[in-house]
Amino acid sequence: MTTVRPTVAITCGEPAGIGPEIALRAAWELRNDVNCVLIGDAAFLAILADQIDPAIALAATSVQAVRNGGLPTFPPQRLVVLDSPLAAHVVPGQLDPRNGRSVLQMLDMAIEGTRAGWFAAMVTAPLQKSTINDSGVPFTGHTEYLAEKTGTPHVVMMLAASGAHPLRVALATIHLALKDVPAAITFDSLGRTLDILQQELQRRFGLATPRILVAGLNPHAGEGGYLGHEEIDIIIPALQAARARGISVAGPYPADTLFQPKYLKDADCVLAMYHDQGLPVLKYASFGHGINITLGLPIIRTSVDHGTALDLAALGVGHADHGSMVEAIRTAVQMAAVAP
């Protein structure tokens, strides 16, 4: 009996970084279980693949060809590349704004293909925000771009780590300057975030009654109002309302003591108030093997937990760890199987 391999799109990200290499390595490693379709410059990827392992065989196709006749089918010994040509020659480790729009084109292809059903999910390699902005396109990050392109009014960024101590950390705010965080935390936004967490943990992860722990915004969760009133005025009322809707949520807890086994052992997810409140803990525990997941989208999207690592790319192939990409692909497949 032949098992059908799920098809997943992998965008190769910033071409001068480690994204193309880790995408190729992970796709090749998982080729017998997952049909990984790489989205990137086919000629550049062919050269890189030969440097990594001459056994890696690629077959290029175009978006128009797929629109007209569907994705080509090959056995696991050949990887499909959906060609997204770059505008400028790539020098590993050196950013070139001329390729900024090409990186966005990869994302657009993956979004189109996932929404059209070509792919069960999309997985993204890291990109360089500065290069895209320098190309003349305002860009905050993958999460915000995916929300805009899919017309999703509210999404949630969640990082996850597997292994002996699995941990999920979601964010109430994402890529904001710290001075702008308090104003962005409102009763309504927290309520929407908790609703999405509840629904997605049930739908995408098969958790019947997910338990969510919430961090406070201020030191000591406000110390009863002496160190800030956001907990009293906003966070506690939002949690009370969420519990009334049937969400199993507890807090707010002081963030400096929340990430302990006695609190986390029965929790399915922690909701942090801002980017650098929760993610340093998760990345310390699992860096290089954690993953990033966007919740609330009409499609499944996962990503690596690290950046472009231009310094490693400049050293040549063989220095980058593709473990996080492997985990991101595996998680995307698992999510698609739970909620096809």
Secondary structure as the mmCIF struct_conf table of DSSP 4:
data_model
#
loop_
_struct_conf.conf_type_id
_struct_conf.id
_struct_conf.beg_label_comp_id
_struct_conf.beg_label_asym_id
_struct_conf.beg_label_seq_id
_struct_conf.end_label_comp_id
_struct_conf.end_label_asym_id
_struct_conf.end_label_seq_id
HELX_LH_PP_P HELX_LH_PP_P1 THR A 2 PRO A 6
STRN STRN1 THR A 7 THR A 11
TURN_TY1_P TURN_TY1_P1 PRO A 15 ALA A 16
BEND BEND1 GLY A 17 ILE A 18
HELX_RH_AL_P HELX_RH_AL_P1 GLY A 19 GLU A 29
TURN_TY1_P TURN_TY1_P2 LEU A 30 ASP A 33
STRN STRN2 ASN A 35 GLY A 40
HELX_RH_AL_P HELX_RH_AL_P2 ALA A 42 ILE A 52
TURN_TY1_P TURN_TY1_P3 PRO A 54 ALA A 55
STRN STRN3 ALA A 57 THR A 61
HELX_RH_AL_P HELX_RH_AL_P3 VAL A 63 GLY A 69
TURN_TY1_P TURN_TY1_P4 PRO A 76 GLN A 77
STRN STRN4 ARG A 78 ASP A 83
BEND BEND2 ALA A 87 ALA A 88
STRN STRN5 VAL A 91 VAL A 91
TURN_TY1_P TURN_TY1_P5 PRO A 92 GLY A 93
STRN STRN6 GLN A 94 GLN A 94
HELX_RH_3T_P HELX_RH_3T_P1 PRO A 97 ASN A 99
HELX_RH_AL_P HELX_RH_AL_P4 GLY A 100 ALA A 116
TURN_TY1_P TURN_TY1_P6 GLY A 117 GLY A 117
BEND BEND3 TRP A 118 TRP A 118
BEND BEND4 ALA A 120 ALA A 120
STRN STRN7 ALA A 121 THR A 124
HELX_RH_AL_P HELX_RH_AL_P5 LYS A 129 ASP A 134
TURN_TY1_P TURN_TY1_P7 SER A 135 GLY A 136
HELX_RH_AL_P HELX_RH_AL_P6 HIS A 142 THR A 150
TURN_TY1_P TURN_TY1_P8 GLY A 151 GLY A 151
BEND BEND5 PRO A 153 PRO A 153
STRN STRN8 VAL A 156 ALA A 161
BEND BEND6 GLY A 163 HIS A 165
STRN STRN9 LEU A 167 LEU A 171
BEND BEND7 ALA A 172 THR A 173
BEND BEND8 HIS A 175 HIS A 175
HELX_RH_3T_P HELX_RH_3T_P2 LEU A 178 ASP A 180
HELX_RH_AL_P HELX_RH_AL_P7 VAL A 181 ALA A 184
HELX_RH_AL_P HELX_RH_AL_P8 PHE A 187 ARG A 203
TURN_TY1_P TURN_TY1_P9 ARG A 204 PHE A 205
BEND BEND9 ALA A 208 THR A 209
STRN STRN10 ARG A 211 ALA A 215
BEND BEND10 LEU A 217 ASN A 218
HELX_RH_3T_P HELX_RH_3T_P3 PRO A 219 GLY A 225
TURN_TY1_P TURN_TY1_P10 TYR A 226 LEU A 227
BEND BEND11 HIS A 229 HIS A 229
HELX_RH_AL_P HELX_RH_AL_P9 GLU A 230 GLU A 230
HELX_RH_PI_P HELX_RH_PI_P1 GLU A 231 ILE A 235
HELX_RH_AL_P HELX_RH_AL_P10 ILE A 236 ALA A 244
TURN_TY1_P TURN_TY1_P11 ARG A 245 GLY A 246
STRN STRN11 SER A 248 TYR A 253
HELX_RH_AL_P HELX_RH_AL_P11 ALA A 255 LEU A 258
BEND BEND12 PHE A 259 GLN A 260
HELX_RH_AL_P HELX_RH_AL_P12 PRO A 261 LEU A 264
TURN_TY1_P TURN_TY1_P12 LYS A 265 ASP A 266
BEND BEND13 ASP A 268 ASP A 268
STRN STRN12 CYS A 269 ALA A 272
BEND BEND14 MET A 273 TYR A 274
HELX_RH_AL_P HELX_RH_AL_P13 HIS A 275 SER A 286
TURN_TY1_P TURN_TY1_P13 PHE A 287 HIS A 289
STRN STRN13 ILE A 291 LEU A 295
BEND BEND15 GLY A 296 ILE A 299
STRN STRN14 ARG A 301 VAL A 304
BEND BEND16 ASP A 305 HIS A 306
HELX_RH_AL_P HELX_RH_AL_P14 LEU A 310 ALA A 314
TURN_TY1_P TURN_TY1_P14 LEU A 315 LEU A 315
TURN_TY1_P TURN_TY1_P15 VAL A 317 GLY A 318
HELX_RH_AL_P HELX_RH_AL_P15 GLY A 323 VAL A 338
#
